[in-house]
Amino acid sequence: MGAGEGEDDDSRKEISLIITREAEADLLETFAYYEEQEAGLGTEFSRAADACIQAIVRSPKAYQIVHNGIRRAALRRFPYSVFFVLNLSSVVVVGCLHASRHPKEWRRRG
């Protein structure tokens, strides 16, 4: 095999990250909720969300498509998932929603 044969070309591409206004609002609202519950808990939520989003950017295809091209990645420790769409050169985060939210909400955003 020659150089590069058998390798996934996507692994070498630079993926940009886009976070929609709705997703940003989800993150800020959830941060505020947890911070109100206990000082510092909002920061822990933000760290978990950031770690999840960075994992998505590193390996977006590792996450299952759950509806019409929308993929889902669960946060550690918190009952939330990041919903995103993978385009040719970008990951578009469309929401960060609680596990109990109706699927219609994240489906609408995709």
GROMACS elastic network, one bead per residue, 0.5 to 0.9 nm:
[ bonds ]
;  ai    aj funct       b0    kb
    1     4     6  0.80912   500
    1     5     6  0.59364   500
    1     6     6  0.79032   500
    2     5     6  0.55482   500
    2     6     6  0.88426   500
    3     6     6  0.87562   500
    3     7     6  0.88650   500
    4     7     6  0.54919   500
    4     8     6  0.83560   500
    4     9     6  0.82588   500
    5     8     6  0.84885   500
    6     9     6  0.88757   500
    7    10     6  0.86866   500
    7    11     6  0.79770   500
    8    11     6  0.56928   500
    8    12     6  0.78816   500
    9    12     6  0.58634   500
    9    13     6  0.71002   500
   10    13     6  0.52790   500
   10    14     6  0.84219   500
   10    15     6  0.89545   500
   10    88     6  0.89269   500
   11    14     6  0.83131   500
   11    58     6  0.86533   500
   11    59     6  0.82558   500
   13    89     6  0.75107   500
   14    89     6  0.69724   500
   14    90     6  0.83143   500
   15    57     6  0.66065   500
   15    58     6  0.81716   500
   15    88     6  0.83180   500
   15    89     6  0.51215   500
   15    91     6  0.68066   500
   16    57     6  0.77244   500
   16    89     6  0.63040   500
   16    91     6  0.62431   500
   16    92     6  0.85140   500
   17    53     6  0.88198   500
   17    57     6  0.70590   500
   17    89     6  0.89241   500
   17    90     6  0.56729   500
   17    91     6  0.50389   500
   17    92     6  0.61663   500
   17    93     6  0.76832   500
   18    90     6  0.70133   500
   18    91     6  0.60938   500
   18    93     6  0.61532   500
   18    94     6  0.87180   500
   19    22     6  0.81903   500
   19    23     6  0.61424   500
   19    24     6  0.64123   500
   19    84     6  0.89040   500
   19    91     6  0.82975   500
   19    92     6  0.57817   500
   19    94     6  0.66042   500
   19    95     6  0.82533   500
   20    23     6  0.51807   500
   20    24     6  0.62022   500
   20    25     6  0.85829   500
   20    92     6  0.70833   500
   20    93     6  0.61457   500
   20    94     6  0.56058   500
   20    95     6  0.76295   500
   21    24     6  0.50170   500
   21    25     6  0.60798   500
   21    26     6  0.85777   500
   21    94     6  0.81976   500
   21    95     6  0.89279   500
   22    25     6  0.50429   500
   22    26     6  0.62091   500
   22    27     6  0.87512   500
   22    94     6  0.67120   500
   22    95     6  0.63727   500
   22    96     6  0.87854   500
   22   109     6  0.84535   500
   23    27     6  0.62885   500
   23    28     6  0.86877   500
   23    82     6  0.85816   500
   23    83     6  0.87079   500
   23    93     6  0.64395   500
   23    94     6  0.52228   500
   23    96     6  0.58231   500
   23    97     6  0.85564   500
   24    27     6  0.51423   500
   24    28     6  0.62144   500
   24    29     6  0.85294   500
   24    93     6  0.88048   500
   24    94     6  0.86516   500
   24    95     6  0.76434   500
   24    96     6  0.82616   500
   25    28     6  0.51545   500
   25    29     6  0.59398   500
   25    30     6  0.84340   500
   25    95     6  0.86017   500
   25    96     6  0.89348   500
   26    29     6  0.52339   500
   26    30     6  0.60890   500
   26    31     6  0.84974   500
   26    95     6  0.65309   500
   26    96     6  0.57083   500
   26    97     6  0.69017   500
   27    30     6  0.52616   500
   27    31     6  0.60506   500
   27    32     6  0.86354   500
   27    45     6  0.87976   500
   27    46     6  0.75091   500
   27    49     6  0.79814   500
   27    95     6  0.81946   500
   27    96     6  0.63636   500
   27    97     6  0.85516   500
   28    31     6  0.50440   500
   28    32     6  0.61969   500
   28    33     6  0.86317   500
   28    46     6  0.86744   500
   29    32     6  0.52023   500
   29    33     6  0.62287   500
   29    34     6  0.88159   500
   30    34     6  0.62233   500
   30    35     6  0.84490   500
   30    42     6  0.74197   500
   30    45     6  0.78869   500
   30    46     6  0.87076   500
   30    96     6  0.87718   500
   30    97     6  0.88054   500
   31    34     6  0.53879   500
   31    35     6  0.60391   500
   31    36     6  0.85385   500
   31    41     6  0.79270   500
   31    43     6  0.69192   500
   31    44     6  0.86503   500
   31    45     6  0.63663   500
   31    46     6  0.64751   500
   32    35     6  0.50781   500
   32    36     6  0.60635   500
   32    37     6  0.86706   500
   32    42     6  0.62713   500
   33    36     6  0.52112   500
   33    37     6  0.64464   500
   33    38     6  0.89919   500
   33    42     6  0.71730   500
   34    38     6  0.63561   500
   34    39     6  0.79367   500
   34    40     6  0.81162   500
   34    41     6  0.54015   500
   34    43     6  0.83077   500
   34    44     6  0.87716   500
   34    45     6  0.73948   500
   35    38     6  0.52461   500
   35    39     6  0.51228   500
   35    40     6  0.59951   500
   35    41     6  0.52636   500
   35    43     6  0.72904   500
   35    45     6  0.89108   500
   36    39     6  0.67230   500
   36    41     6  0.83348   500
   36    42     6  0.78258   500
   37    41     6  0.74263   500
   37    42     6  0.84102   500
   38    41     6  0.55453   500
   38    42     6  0.77090   500
   39    42     6  0.71704   500
   39    43     6  0.83967   500
   40    43     6  0.51967   500
   40    44     6  0.64434   500
   40    45     6  0.88193   500
   41    45     6  0.62284   500
   41    46     6  0.86451   500
   42    46     6  0.62316   500
   42    47     6  0.86753   500
   43    47     6  0.62189   500
   43    48     6  0.86412   500
   44    47     6  0.50988   500
   44    48     6  0.62333   500
   44    49     6  0.86222   500
   45    48     6  0.51028   500
   45    49     6  0.61406   500
   45    50     6  0.85648   500
   45    75     6  0.87504   500
   45    77     6  0.83780   500
   45    78     6  0.70848   500
   46    49     6  0.50430   500
   46    50     6  0.60203   500
   46    51     6  0.85109   500
   47    50     6  0.50594   500
   47    51     6  0.60773   500
   47    52     6  0.85222   500
   48    51     6  0.51559   500
   48    52     6  0.61661   500
   48    53     6  0.86653   500
   48    75     6  0.61232   500
   48    76     6  0.62784   500
   48    77     6  0.76867   500
   48    78     6  0.78899   500
   49    52     6  0.50829   500
   49    53     6  0.61619   500
   49    54     6  0.86074   500
   49    75     6  0.62574   500
   49    76     6  0.83572   500
   49    80     6  0.87334   500
   49    81     6  0.86480   500
   49    82     6  0.77716   500
   49    96     6  0.83566   500
   50    53     6  0.51315   500
   50    54     6  0.61243   500
   50    55     6  0.85811   500
   51    54     6  0.51635   500
   51    55     6  0.61947   500
   51    56     6  0.86554   500
   51    75     6  0.82743   500
   51    76     6  0.89679   500
   52    55     6  0.51110   500
   52    56     6  0.62657   500
   52    57     6  0.88070   500
   52    73     6  0.70637   500
   52    74     6  0.74211   500
   52    75     6  0.59671   500
   52    76     6  0.79226   500
   52    81     6  0.88454   500
   52    82     6  0.76048   500
   53    57     6  0.63100   500
   53    58     6  0.87162   500
   53    73     6  0.83451   500
   53    82     6  0.74583   500
   53    93     6  0.83113   500
   54    57     6  0.50844   500
   54    58     6  0.62481   500
   54    59     6  0.87207   500
   55    58     6  0.50942   500
   55    59     6  0.61845   500
   55    60     6  0.75901   500
   55    73     6  0.89897   500
   56    59     6  0.52754   500
   56    61     6  0.80773   500
   56    62     6  0.78508   500
   56    63     6  0.77223   500
   56    73     6  0.74667   500
   56    84     6  0.87055   500
   56    91     6  0.79358   500
   57    60     6  0.56213   500
   57    90     6  0.84162   500
   57    91     6  0.66748   500
   59    62     6  0.55743   500
   59    63     6  0.79448   500
   60    63     6  0.61119   500
   60    71     6  0.84815   500
   60    84     6  0.89442   500
   60    85     6  0.89167   500
   60    86     6  0.69268   500
   60    91     6  0.75097   500
   61    64     6  0.73449   500
   61    65     6  0.87907   500
   61    71     6  0.86440   500
   61    86     6  0.80201   500
   63    71     6  0.59869   500
   63    72     6  0.61821   500
   63    73     6  0.62289   500
   64    70     6  0.83906   500
   64    71     6  0.54707   500
   64    72     6  0.64084   500
   64    73     6  0.81106   500
   65    68     6  0.74008   500
   65    69     6  0.57212   500
   65    70     6  0.54553   500
   65    72     6  0.68399   500
   65    85     6  0.88438   500
   66    69     6  0.71814   500
   66    70     6  0.58066   500
   66    71     6  0.55143   500
   66    72     6  0.66692   500
   67    70     6  0.52426   500
   67    71     6  0.72804   500
   67   107     6  0.69088   500
   67   110     6  0.84987   500
   68    71     6  0.87180   500
   68   107     6  0.80476   500
   68   110     6  0.75513   500
   69    84     6  0.84636   500
   69    85     6  0.61357   500
   69    86     6  0.75676   500
   69   110     6  0.76851   500
   70    83     6  0.64662   500
   70    84     6  0.55591   500
   70    86     6  0.77956   500
   70    94     6  0.87232   500
   70   106     6  0.85083   500
   70   107     6  0.76766   500
   70   110     6  0.61782   500
   71    82     6  0.82297   500
   71    83     6  0.56230   500
   71    84     6  0.52924   500
   71    85     6  0.61106   500
   71    86     6  0.78947   500
   72    81     6  0.62721   500
   72    82     6  0.57029   500
   72    84     6  0.64850   500
   72    85     6  0.89366   500
   73    80     6  0.87090   500
   73    81     6  0.53809   500
   73    82     6  0.51953   500
   73    83     6  0.65636   500
   73    84     6  0.82990   500
   74    78     6  0.83653   500
   74    79     6  0.76324   500
   74    80     6  0.60855   500
   74    82     6  0.62869   500
   74    83     6  0.87916   500
   74    99     6  0.88537   500
   75    78     6  0.58390   500
   75    79     6  0.68871   500
   75    80     6  0.56863   500
   75    81     6  0.56182   500
   75    82     6  0.72880   500
   76    79     6  0.78187   500
   76    80     6  0.83354   500
   77    80     6  0.87297   500
   78    81     6  0.85414   500
   78    98     6  0.85345   500
   79    97     6  0.84837   500
   79    98     6  0.57715   500
   79    99     6  0.55570   500
   79   100     6  0.82762   500
   80    96     6  0.64686   500
   80    97     6  0.53402   500
   80    99     6  0.53327   500
   80   100     6  0.86363   500
   81    95     6  0.80992   500
   81    96     6  0.55050   500
   81    97     6  0.56134   500
   81    98     6  0.65330   500
   81    99     6  0.66641   500
   82    93     6  0.70441   500
   82    94     6  0.78001   500
   82    95     6  0.58312   500
   82    97     6  0.66971   500
   83    92     6  0.85999   500
   83    93     6  0.59361   500
   83    94     6  0.57100   500
   83    95     6  0.51770   500
   83    96     6  0.61544   500
   83    97     6  0.78440   500
   83   106     6  0.71159   500
   83   110     6  0.85784   500
   84    91     6  0.65988   500
   84    92     6  0.53547   500
   84    94     6  0.53181   500
   84    95     6  0.70479   500
   84    96     6  0.89841   500
   84   110     6  0.77980   500
   85    90     6  0.83374   500
   85    91     6  0.58444   500
   85    92     6  0.51533   500
   85    93     6  0.65389   500
   85    94     6  0.73444   500
   85   110     6  0.71834   500
   86    89     6  0.78358   500
   86    90     6  0.61081   500
   86    92     6  0.64184   500
   86    93     6  0.88260   500
   87    90     6  0.51510   500
   87    91     6  0.61729   500
   87    92     6  0.75844   500
   88    91     6  0.85223   500
   93    96     6  0.80137   500
   94   106     6  0.75584   500
   94   109     6  0.60617   500
   94   110     6  0.66617   500
   95   106     6  0.66544   500
   95   109     6  0.74995   500
   96   106     6  0.86278   500
   97   100     6  0.82642   500
   97   101     6  0.66626   500
   97   105     6  0.86441   500
   97   106     6  0.77046   500
   98   101     6  0.55318   500
   99   102     6  0.82929   500
  100   103     6  0.86471   500
  101   104     6  0.83359   500
  101   105     6  0.71851   500
  101   106     6  0.85767   500
  102   105     6  0.59120   500
  102   106     6  0.79240   500
  103   106     6  0.56968   500
  103   107     6  0.61436   500
  103   108     6  0.85876   500
  104   107     6  0.50276   500
  104   108     6  0.59561   500
  104   109     6  0.87786   500
  105   108     6  0.53819   500
  105   109     6  0.68336   500
  106   109     6  0.51778   500
  106   110     6  0.67074   500
  107   110     6  0.54841   500
